[in-house]
Amino acid sequence: MTQPVRLWGARFRTPPSAALMRLSRSPETYFRLVPEDLQSSIAHARELVRAGILTQDEGARISEALTAIGEDFAQGKISPSSTDEDVHTFLERVLVERLGPLGGKLRAGRSRNDQAANDLKLHLRRAAKRIAADLLSLQDALIAQASEHQNTLAPGFTHLQPAQPVTFAHQLLAHAQGFSRDIERLQDWERRSSRSPLGAAALAGSAIAVHPELSAQELGYDTACENSIDAVGSRDHVAEFLFVSAMIGVNLSRLAEEVFLWSSRQFRWVVLDDSYATGSSIMPQKKNADIAELTRGRAARLIGGLSAMMTALKGLPFAYNRDLSEDKWAAFEAIDTLEVVLPAMSGMIATMRVDVSRLKAQATEGFTLATEVADWLARNGVPFSEAHEITGALVRYCEEKGVELSDLTPADLSAVDPRLGEEMLGCLTPEAAVAARKGYGGTAPVRVAEQISRLKETVLRQRDWANV
């Protein structure tokens, strides 16, 4: 029969109440830290050998047992019991069951405080690269669609009103640029989370594990934390991870919002693949962009997790407090959310079909070429303040006549203002409008092609960092 193990309790006269244990026990999802706790324990065993607490043979036996425990856990042969308070209690119980008193030696020189901080940091460092890999798959989908639509004309919007013609590729790449920065944030975060808390023990450091920098290197960190109190009492690396996750969620939500519009009956710019859409239980004709809706909703969870973590941190005194256990709830929620949302969004973007002719037809609706008139006047010596007024009068003239700018004749132009020359009509095409925006970062197809090329290079570098 499994015997419960408590890592504390000898000074207490009565056992913990059932109510306390229900509150104190880690949720099942927290036991996903088993691999990280075992890896940390193997590194700690080596530190205890260096300290003379374990012999070389004892250290080897403990490391072999920990490795076997990890394999058994992964295969479902062992699992936490209801009496295991947390991942540390669970693994020490199993280790002692297998090695007897030798298993109990491993606890020397460490605390659950530095173990907990270290386990989650290791887990997040791995999750950051998985999330980056999923983001890169979304980048691939956006780049592939953009490559097909470098010359596809589309209406650009401000305030959700038609503004100027753009290429559809340029609109897609606007989202890709945001996701590229999200990956850069994960890279920056990894650099700032490169110090190990292991060896800080409860708060003052360890009198036994005196070479935490060596354990840090074994665990893939750059070195150990500079300050032991900071090591166990700070979770800004978790808060920052949650901020990056929330920012990814916000960027995903913005893309999702546009997918709603693009695929709506009113826009009809894109058609979603049947495998990435759903229907209605009562309206047989419906085809819903549920992936986009669910993504927009899940962004709220990511923002909420960041808010919860920041609130938990804001009033904590000194070193470790149990409030910090909220870090795992928020972090795991963020990881789980992104690892579900990102592949679905990638598939939806990769498989959507673009209606090129409809986009082109809408590219000039709503007088989106008006800026071309004002720019032409400015290039011909008219102060832009006057050019703006003349163009506004020309748009009003079109509205009264019920025509578009491209329908105007030389007679119409002179009726509005004699400075509107006939040659200006050559600027009133969406092709001319996008070609004119040829500055760095503009929507001209030649610039879009360069943007795609640079983004592909960035994706290659980021893929190398994420090891995918």
C-alpha positions as CSV (number, residue, x, y, z in Angstrom):
1,M,0.0,0.0,0.0
2,T,1.3,3.5,-0.8
3,Q,2.4,5.3,2.3
4,P,1.9,9.1,2.3
5,V,5.0,11.2,2.4
6,R,5.1,14.7,3.9
7,L,8.1,17.0,3.4
8,W,7.2,18.8,6.7
9,G,5.2,18.0,9.8
10,A,7.4,16.8,12.7
11,R,6.8,19.9,14.8
12,F,3.0,19.6,14.4
13,R,1.0,17.8,17.1
14,T,-2.0,17.0,14.8
15,P,-2.1,16.0,11.1
16,P,-3.3,18.5,8.5
17,S,-7.1,18.7,8.1
18,A,-8.8,17.4,5.0
19,A,-9.9,21.0,4.2
20,L,-6.3,22.2,4.3
21,M,-5.1,19.3,2.1
22,R,-7.8,20.0,-0.4
23,L,-6.7,23.6,-0.7
24,S,-2.9,22.8,-0.5
25,R,-2.7,19.9,-2.9
26,S,-1.5,20.7,-6.4
27,P,-4.1,20.3,-9.1
28,E,-3.5,17.3,-11.4
29,T,-2.3,19.5,-14.2
30,Y,0.7,20.6,-12.1
31,F,2.1,17.1,-12.2
32,R,3.2,17.8,-15.8
33,L,6.4,19.1,-14.1
34,V,7.5,15.6,-13.4
35,P,10.2,15.6,-16.2
36,E,11.6,18.9,-15.0
37,D,11.6,17.9,-11.3
38,L,13.5,14.7,-12.2
39,Q,16.0,16.5,-14.4
40,S,16.6,19.0,-11.5
41,S,16.9,16.1,-9.0
42,I,19.6,14.4,-11.1
43,A,21.5,17.6,-11.3
44,H,21.1,18.0,-7.5
45,A,22.3,14.5,-7.0
46,R,25.6,15.4,-8.8
47,E,25.9,18.5,-6.6
48,L,25.5,16.3,-3.4
49,V,28.3,14.0,-4.8
50,R,30.5,17.1,-5.1
51,A,29.5,18.1,-1.6
52,G,30.4,14.7,-0.2
53,I,26.8,14.0,1.0
54,L,26.6,11.2,-1.5
55,T,29.2,8.8,-2.7
56,Q,29.8,8.4,-6.4
57,D,28.0,5.0,-6.2
58,E,25.0,6.5,-4.3
59,G,24.8,9.4,-6.8
60,A,24.7,7.0,-9.7
61,R,22.1,4.8,-8.0
62,I,19.8,7.8,-7.4
63,S,20.3,9.1,-10.9
64,E,19.4,5.7,-12.4
65,A,16.4,5.4,-10.2
66,L,15.2,8.9,-11.1
67,T,15.6,8.1,-14.8
68,A,13.6,4.9,-14.4
69,I,10.9,6.8,-12.5
70,G,10.6,9.2,-15.4
71,E,10.2,6.3,-17.9
72,D,7.6,4.6,-15.8
73,F,5.7,7.9,-15.3
74,A,5.8,8.6,-19.1
75,Q,4.4,5.0,-19.8
76,G,1.6,5.4,-17.2
77,K,3.0,2.7,-14.9
78,I,3.1,5.1,-11.9
79,S,1.0,8.1,-11.1
80,P,0.5,10.5,-8.1
81,S,-1.8,9.3,-5.3
82,S,-4.4,11.4,-3.6
83,T,-2.0,11.8,-0.6
84,D,0.8,13.2,-2.7
85,E,0.7,17.0,-2.0
86,D,2.7,18.0,-5.0
87,V,5.2,16.8,-7.6
88,H,8.1,16.9,-5.2
89,T,6.2,14.8,-2.6
90,F,5.2,12.3,-5.3
91,L,8.6,11.8,-6.6
92,E,10.3,11.5,-3.2
93,R,7.8,9.0,-2.2
94,V,8.5,6.8,-5.2
95,L,12.2,7.2,-4.9
96,V,12.2,6.2,-1.2
97,E,10.0,3.2,-2.0
98,R,12.6,2.1,-4.5
99,L,15.8,3.0,-2.7
100,G,14.9,3.1,0.9
101,P,16.7,5.5,3.2
102,L,19.2,6.4,0.3
103,G,16.2,8.1,-1.5
104,G,15.8,10.4,1.5
105,K,19.3,11.7,1.2
106,L,18.4,13.6,-2.0
107,R,16.5,16.3,0.0
108,A,19.7,17.6,1.6
109,G,20.7,21.1,0.5
110,R,17.5,22.0,-1.3
111,S,13.9,23.2,-0.7
112,R,10.6,23.0,-2.4
113,N,11.0,26.8,-2.8
114,D,13.9,26.6,-5.2
115,Q,12.6,23.3,-6.8
116,A,9.3,24.9,-7.6
117,A,10.8,28.0,-9.1
118,N,13.3,25.9,-11.1
119,D,10.8,23.3,-12.4
120,L,8.5,25.9,-13.9
121,K,11.3,28.0,-15.4
122,L,12.6,24.9,-17.1
123,H,9.2,24.0,-18.3
124,L,8.6,27.5,-19.7
125,R,11.9,27.6,-21.5
126,R,10.9,24.5,-23.4
127,A,7.3,25.7,-24.0
128,A,8.6,29.0,-25.4
129,K,10.3,27.1,-28.3
130,R,7.2,25.0,-28.9
131,I,5.0,28.1,-29.1
132,A,7.5,29.7,-31.4
133,A,7.4,26.6,-33.7
134,D,3.6,26.9,-33.9
135,L,3.9,30.6,-34.6
136,L,6.4,29.8,-37.4
137,S,3.8,27.5,-38.9
138,L,1.3,30.3,-39.0
139,Q,4.0,32.5,-40.5
140,D,4.5,29.9,-43.2
141,A,0.8,30.0,-44.0
142,L,0.7,33.8,-44.1
143,I,3.8,34.0,-46.3
144,A,2.5,31.4,-48.7
145,Q,-0.8,33.3,-49.1
146,A,1.0,36.6,-49.5
147,S,3.3,35.1,-52.1
148,E,0.3,34.1,-54.2
149,H,-1.3,37.6,-53.9
150,Q,1.6,40.1,-54.3
151,N,-0.4,41.7,-57.1
152,T,-3.9,41.1,-55.9
153,L,-5.5,44.5,-55.4
154,A,-7.7,45.0,-52.3
155,P,-9.3,47.9,-50.4
156,G,-7.3,49.1,-47.5
157,F,-9.3,50.3,-44.5
158,T,-8.9,52.8,-41.6
159,H,-11.7,53.2,-39.1
160,L,-13.2,50.2,-40.9
161,Q,-13.9,52.6,-43.8
162,P,-12.4,52.2,-47.3
163,A,-9.3,54.3,-47.4
164,Q,-6.7,53.4,-50.1
165,P,-6.0,50.5,-52.4
166,V,-3.4,48.0,-51.2
167,T,-2.2,44.6,-52.2
168,F,-3.8,41.7,-50.3
169,A,-0.3,40.4,-49.7
170,H,0.5,43.6,-47.9
171,Q,-2.5,43.2,-45.6
172,L,-1.6,39.6,-44.8
173,L,2.0,40.5,-44.1
174,A,0.9,43.2,-41.6
175,H,-0.2,40.3,-39.4
176,A,3.0,38.4,-40.1
177,Q,5.1,41.3,-38.9
178,G,3.4,41.3,-35.6
179,F,3.9,37.6,-35.1
180,S,7.5,38.0,-36.0
181,R,7.9,40.4,-33.1
182,D,6.1,37.9,-30.9
183,I,8.8,35.4,-31.6
184,E,11.5,38.0,-31.0
185,R,9.8,38.6,-27.6
186,L,10.1,34.9,-26.8
187,Q,13.8,35.0,-27.8
188,D,14.3,38.0,-25.5
189,W,12.4,36.4,-22.7
190,E,14.6,33.3,-23.0
191,R,17.7,35.4,-22.5
192,R,16.3,37.0,-19.4
193,S,15.2,33.6,-18.0
194,S,18.7,32.1,-18.4
195,R,19.6,32.0,-14.7
196,S,18.8,29.0,-12.5
197,P,17.1,29.3,-9.1
198,L,18.3,25.8,-8.0
199,G,20.7,26.2,-5.1
200,A,18.8,29.1,-3.5
201,A,17.1,26.5,-1.2
202,A,14.5,28.2,1.0
203,L,15.8,31.7,0.6
204,A,19.3,32.1,1.9
205,G,21.2,29.7,-0.3
206,S,22.4,26.3,0.6
207,A,25.2,25.3,3.0
208,I,25.5,22.0,1.1
209,A,24.8,22.8,-2.5
210,V,27.5,25.4,-2.9
211,H,28.1,25.2,-6.6
212,P,24.7,26.1,-8.1
213,E,26.4,27.5,-11.2
214,L,27.5,24.0,-12.1
215,S,24.0,22.6,-11.7
216,A,22.7,25.6,-13.8
217,Q,25.0,24.6,-16.7
218,E,23.9,21.0,-16.5
219,L,20.3,22.2,-16.8
220,G,20.9,24.4,-19.8
221,Y,21.0,27.7,-18.1
222,D,23.8,30.3,-18.5
223,T,24.5,30.4,-14.7
224,A,22.8,30.6,-11.3
225,C,20.7,33.5,-10.0
226,E,22.7,36.3,-8.5
227,N,20.6,36.6,-5.4
228,S,19.0,33.6,-3.6
229,I,16.0,35.6,-2.2
230,D,15.3,36.9,-5.7
231,A,15.6,33.4,-7.0
232,V,12.8,32.0,-5.0
233,G,10.7,35.1,-4.4
234,S,10.4,36.5,-7.9
235,R,8.2,35.5,-10.8
236,D,8.7,38.3,-13.2
237,H,9.9,35.8,-15.7
238,V,6.5,34.1,-15.5
239,A,4.7,37.5,-15.7
240,E,6.8,38.3,-18.8
241,F,6.0,35.0,-20.4
242,L,2.4,35.6,-19.8
243,F,2.7,39.1,-21.3
244,V,4.2,37.6,-24.5
245,S,1.4,35.0,-24.5
246,A,-1.2,37.6,-24.1
247,M,0.3,39.7,-26.9
248,I,0.3,36.7,-29.1
249,G,-3.4,36.2,-28.2
250,V,-4.2,39.8,-29.0
251,N,-2.4,39.6,-32.4
252,L,-4.2,36.3,-33.1
253,S,-7.5,37.9,-32.2
254,R,-6.9,40.8,-34.6
255,L,-6.2,38.4,-37.4
256,A,-9.3,36.4,-36.4
257,E,-11.4,39.6,-36.5
258,E,-10.4,40.2,-40.1
259,V,-11.1,36.7,-41.1
260,F,-14.7,37.2,-39.9
261,L,-15.0,40.2,-42.2
262,W,-13.2,38.6,-45.1
263,S,-15.3,35.5,-45.0
264,S,-18.6,37.3,-44.4
265,R,-21.4,37.4,-47.0
266,Q,-21.0,41.2,-47.1
267,F,-17.2,41.1,-47.9
268,R,-16.8,37.7,-49.6
269,W,-13.1,38.1,-50.0
270,V,-12.2,34.6,-48.9
271,V,-13.8,31.2,-48.7
272,L,-12.8,29.1,-45.7
273,D,-12.1,25.4,-46.4
274,D,-14.8,23.1,-45.1
275,S,-12.4,21.3,-42.8
276,Y,-11.7,24.6,-40.9
277,A,-15.3,25.8,-40.6
278,T,-18.4,24.7,-38.8
279,G,-22.2,24.8,-39.4
280,S,-25.3,25.5,-37.5
281,S,-27.6,23.0,-35.7
282,I,-30.7,24.8,-36.9
283,M,-29.7,26.7,-40.0
284,P,-28.4,24.3,-42.7
285,Q,-27.0,27.0,-44.9
286,K,-24.5,28.4,-42.3
287,K,-20.8,28.1,-42.6
288,N,-19.1,29.7,-39.6
289,A,-15.6,30.8,-38.9
290,D,-15.6,29.1,-35.5
291,I,-11.8,28.8,-35.3
292,A,-11.5,32.6,-35.5
293,E,-14.3,33.1,-32.9
294,L,-12.8,30.6,-30.5
295,T,-9.4,32.2,-31.0
296,R,-10.8,35.6,-30.2
297,G,-12.4,34.2,-27.1
298,R,-9.3,32.4,-25.9
299,A,-7.4,35.7,-26.1
300,A,-9.4,36.8,-23.1
301,R,-8.0,33.9,-21.1
302,L,-4.5,34.9,-21.9
303,I,-5.1,38.5,-20.9
304,G,-6.8,37.2,-17.7
305,G,-3.8,35.0,-16.8
306,L,-1.4,37.9,-17.1
307,S,-3.7,40.1,-14.9
308,A,-4.0,37.4,-12.3
309,M,-0.3,36.9,-12.1
310,M,0.5,40.6,-11.8
311,T,-2.1,41.0,-9.1
312,A,-0.7,38.0,-7.1
313,L,2.8,39.5,-7.3
314,K,2.1,43.1,-6.4
315,G,2.0,42.8,-2.6
316,L,4.3,40.0,-1.7
317,P,6.8,40.5,1.1
318,F,10.3,39.2,1.2
319,A,11.0,35.7,-0.3
320,Y,8.7,32.8,-1.1
321,N,5.0,32.9,-0.4
322,R,2.4,30.3,-1.3
323,D,0.6,32.9,-3.4
324,L,3.3,32.2,-6.0
325,S,1.8,28.8,-6.7
326,E,-0.7,30.8,-8.9
327,D,2.2,31.0,-11.4
328,K,1.6,27.5,-12.6
329,W,-2.1,27.9,-13.1
330,A,-1.6,31.0,-15.3
331,A,1.4,29.6,-17.2
332,F,-0.1,26.2,-18.0
333,E,-3.4,27.9,-19.1
334,A,-1.4,30.1,-21.5
335,I,0.6,27.2,-22.9
336,D,-2.4,24.9,-23.3
337,T,-4.4,27.7,-25.0
338,L,-1.7,28.6,-27.5
339,E,-0.9,25.0,-28.4
340,V,-4.5,24.5,-29.4
341,V,-5.2,27.8,-31.0
342,L,-2.1,28.2,-33.2
343,P,-2.3,25.0,-35.2
344,A,-6.0,25.7,-35.9
345,M,-5.4,29.2,-37.1
346,S,-2.4,28.1,-39.2
347,G,-4.6,25.5,-41.0
348,M,-7.4,28.0,-41.5
349,I,-5.1,30.6,-43.1
350,A,-3.2,28.0,-45.2
351,T,-6.4,26.6,-46.8
352,M,-8.6,29.7,-47.3
353,R,-9.3,30.6,-50.9
354,V,-9.1,34.2,-52.0
355,D,-11.6,35.8,-54.5
356,V,-9.2,37.9,-56.5
357,S,-11.8,39.5,-58.8
358,R,-14.0,40.6,-55.9
359,L,-11.1,42.1,-54.0
360,K,-10.2,44.1,-57.1
361,A,-13.7,45.3,-57.7
362,Q,-13.9,46.6,-54.1
363,A,-10.5,48.1,-54.2
364,T,-11.8,51.5,-55.6
365,E,-15.2,51.5,-53.9
366,G,-15.7,54.4,-51.5
367,F,-13.5,56.8,-53.4
368,T,-10.3,55.1,-52.3
369,L,-8.4,56.8,-55.1
370,A,-9.1,60.3,-53.7
371,T,-5.6,60.5,-52.2
372,E,-4.2,60.1,-55.7
373,V,-5.9,63.3,-56.8
374,A,-4.5,65.2,-53.9
375,D,-1.0,63.8,-54.4
376,W,-1.1,64.7,-58.1
377,L,-2.1,68.3,-57.3
378,A,0.7,68.5,-54.7
379,R,3.2,67.2,-57.2
380,N,2.1,69.9,-59.6
381,G,2.7,72.8,-57.2
382,V,-0.6,73.1,-55.4
383,P,-0.2,73.5,-51.6
384,F,-1.5,70.3,-50.1
385,S,-4.0,72.2,-47.9
386,E,-5.6,73.4,-51.1
387,A,-5.2,70.1,-52.9
388,H,-7.1,68.5,-50.0
389,E,-10.0,70.9,-50.4
390,I,-10.1,70.5,-54.2
391,T,-10.2,66.7,-53.8
392,G,-13.0,66.9,-51.3
393,A,-15.0,69.0,-53.7
394,L,-14.3,66.5,-56.4
395,V,-15.6,63.6,-54.3
396,R,-18.7,65.6,-53.4
397,Y,-19.2,66.2,-57.1
398,C,-19.0,62.4,-57.8
399,E,-21.5,61.7,-55.0
400,E,-24.0,64.2,-56.5
401,K,-23.5,62.7,-60.0
402,G,-23.6,59.1,-58.7
403,V,-20.2,58.2,-60.3
404,E,-16.8,57.0,-59.2
405,L,-13.6,58.9,-59.6
406,S,-12.5,56.6,-62.4
407,D,-15.7,57.6,-64.4
408,L,-14.8,61.3,-64.5
409,T,-14.2,63.1,-67.8
410,P,-11.9,66.1,-68.5
411,A,-15.0,68.2,-68.5
412,D,-16.0,67.0,-65.1
413,L,-12.5,67.9,-63.8
414,S,-12.5,71.5,-65.1
415,A,-16.0,72.0,-63.8
416,V,-14.7,71.4,-60.2
417,D,-11.3,73.2,-60.5
418,P,-9.2,74.3,-63.5
419,R,-6.1,72.9,-61.9
420,L,-7.4,69.4,-62.3
421,G,-5.6,68.5,-65.5
422,E,-6.7,65.7,-67.9
423,E,-3.4,63.8,-67.4
424,M,-4.4,63.3,-63.7
425,L,-6.9,60.7,-64.9
426,G,-4.0,58.3,-65.5
427,C,-3.4,58.1,-61.8
428,L,-7.0,57.0,-61.1
429,T,-6.4,53.2,-61.2
430,P,-5.7,50.9,-58.3
431,E,-2.7,49.5,-60.1
432,A,-1.2,53.0,-60.3
433,A,-2.1,53.8,-56.7
434,V,-0.3,50.8,-55.3
435,A,2.7,51.1,-57.6
436,A,3.1,54.7,-56.4
437,R,3.6,53.5,-52.8
438,K,7.1,52.3,-53.5
439,G,8.9,53.6,-50.4
440,Y,10.4,51.1,-48.0
441,G,7.5,49.3,-46.3
442,G,5.0,50.4,-48.8
443,T,2.3,48.4,-50.6
444,A,3.9,48.5,-54.1
445,P,4.3,44.9,-55.4
446,V,8.0,45.3,-55.7
447,R,8.3,46.3,-52.1
448,V,6.0,43.6,-51.0
449,A,8.2,41.0,-52.8
450,E,11.2,42.4,-50.8
451,Q,9.3,42.2,-47.6
452,I,8.5,38.6,-48.2
453,S,12.1,37.8,-49.0
454,R,13.3,39.5,-45.7
455,L,10.6,37.8,-43.7
456,K,11.6,34.4,-45.0
457,E,15.1,35.1,-43.9
458,T,13.8,36.1,-40.5
459,V,11.7,32.9,-40.3
460,L,14.8,30.8,-41.1
461,R,16.8,32.4,-38.2
462,Q,13.9,32.0,-35.8
463,R,13.3,28.4,-36.9
464,D,16.9,27.7,-36.1
465,W,16.5,29.1,-32.6
466,A,13.4,27.1,-32.0
467,N,15.1,23.9,-33.3
468,V,12.4,23.1,-35.8
